[in-house]
Amino acid sequence: IAWEGLARGDDKVHTYEQHRDLVYLKYHTAGLNTVVDSIDVTFSRQGQKEDLYRVRKDDKSDEQGFDVATWGAALQLGSDSGIGKWVYGAEYYRDGVSSYGRKYKANGALDKTEIQGPVADDASYDSAGLFVQDTLTLFGGRLDVVPGARYTLARADANKVKDPLTGDTITISDDWSALSGSLRVLHPLTADRRHVVYAGVSQGFRAPNLSDLTRLDIARSGEIETPAPGLEPEQFVACEIGIKSRTERLVSQVSCYYTAIDKMIVRTPTGRIIDESAEVTKMNSGRGYIQGVEVSGTYHLTPQFSSWAALSLMDGRLDAYPTSESVKERDYISRLMPPTAQVGVRWQTASGRYWMELVGDMAAKAHRLSAEDERDTQRIPPGGTPGYAICTVRAGTRIVKDLNAVLAVENVFDEDYRIHGSGVNEAGRNFVITANYTF
C-alpha cells in the first residue's frame, strides 16, 4: 500500500488462504488429599493449513502450501508436602507435515512440480518435556523460594527437502536435548505482603524447528529463504528483579530484566539470486542481549473512579551477519519494540453493574532498525515505523446475573497506523459489540 514510503511488490496476484482448528479435552481435579493433590490431563489436536497463489509480473504463476496436524498430550500433577508445594509432569507433541509447490507457465500450463512447498514435505517434528517446580516458604514466611527444572527433547525428520545448491532431494534428521533450570525468590517487606521485592533467573532453550531447517519460501521484501540444515539450538539466560506494592488506593509494579542470548537463529544473505529474489538462509549468530524496564500503576480515586498507566522500554543488540560476507557485526535485534505506553480511566457504579472506560495506547517511532529491518522495505517504512497514539472507548453492563454486554469504539479518531514489524496496518475506527454468558 502507499503508506509512509513503503516499497511495493510487483506481483499481479499474491493471496494467502489459512485454515486453523483446535480441539482439546481437559480433565482437572483438586483437593484429593492424597500423595497427589491435583491432576490436570489434556489431549489436543490442532490443524493448520495454508495455501499461496501468486501471479508474477510476467504472468507466470506459483501455487504452494502446507498442511500440519499436531497431536499432543500433557499431564500436570500437584502435591503438597513438608518440603513445599510441588508441580510436576510431562508433555508430548508431534507435528505431521505435508507440503506442495507447483510452477506454471504464462499460458497456464504446468511447468514444474517442486520437491517441497514452504517447508519440507513428508516431515515430522517431535517435542517432549519433563518438568518439576517446588514452592518453599522459609523463615516464617519472610522468603519464598521457587526452584524449577525442565528437560526438553526435540527431533526433526524431513524426508523431502530441496537442496538449495543442487536442486536435488535430500533428507534432514536431527535431534536436540537440554536440561534447563530456574530459580525465583520473593521477599515480603511487610507482614501483610502488601509490599514485596522479587528476583529470578532462568535458562531458556529453543531447538531449530522445521521452518528454520527446511523453509523454501518468500521471507521478507524481495527475499527468498532456503533450507539450512545443521543449525544448533538457541540458548537464553533471563534475569529479572522488581518490586510490587499495594495500598488502599494504589497498586504499582516496577521490574527490570536482562536476557543474555547465545546462538540465536537469524536470516543471513548468501549473495545468490533465485527467481529474481535475493537468497537468505539461517545461521546461528553469536551473542546478544535484550534488556528493559516495565512500570505500571493503578490508582483508585474513589470506589467508582480509577486510572492506570503502564510504560515499557526495551533495548537489544545481537551479533549478526548483515551481508553475504561471513563477518559478524553487532546490530539491533530485529523488530525491536519501541517505547510504548498505555493510560486509562474507568468509572463504574457502586454495584459494578454499569461501567465505562477511556483508554489511550501510544508508541514512539521505531527507528532502531537492524540491517534485516532496513531491507524489509515492504513492511517497514524508510527510517522506521512511525509512532502513534490511539483512543478506545468501552462501556458495559450486567444485563442479568450471568449475562454481560460490552459496546466498544476502537481507534476513535480513525488513525492510520501499524505495529512495528507487523507488515499490516491496524483497523481504522472500529465498532465492537460483545455478549458473554457464563454458566
Secondary structure by P-SEA (a helix, b strand, c coil): ccccbbbbbcccbbbbbbbbbbbbbbbbbccccccccbbbbbbbbbbbbbbbbbbccccccccccbbbbbbbbbbbbbbbccccbbbbbbbbbbbbbbbbbbbbccccccccccccccccccbbbbbbbcbbbbbbbcccccbbbbbbbbbbbbbbbbcccccccccbbbbbbbcccbbbbbbbbbbbcccccccccccccbbbbbccccccccccccccccbbbbbbcbbbbbbbbbbbbbbbbbcccccbbbbbbbbbbcccbbbbbcccccccbbbbbbbbcccccccbbbbbbccccccccccbbbbbbbccccccccccccbbbbbccccccccccccbbbbbccccccccbbbbbbbccccccccccccccccccccccccbbbbbbbbbbcccccbbbbbbbcccccccccccccccccccbbbbbbbbbcc
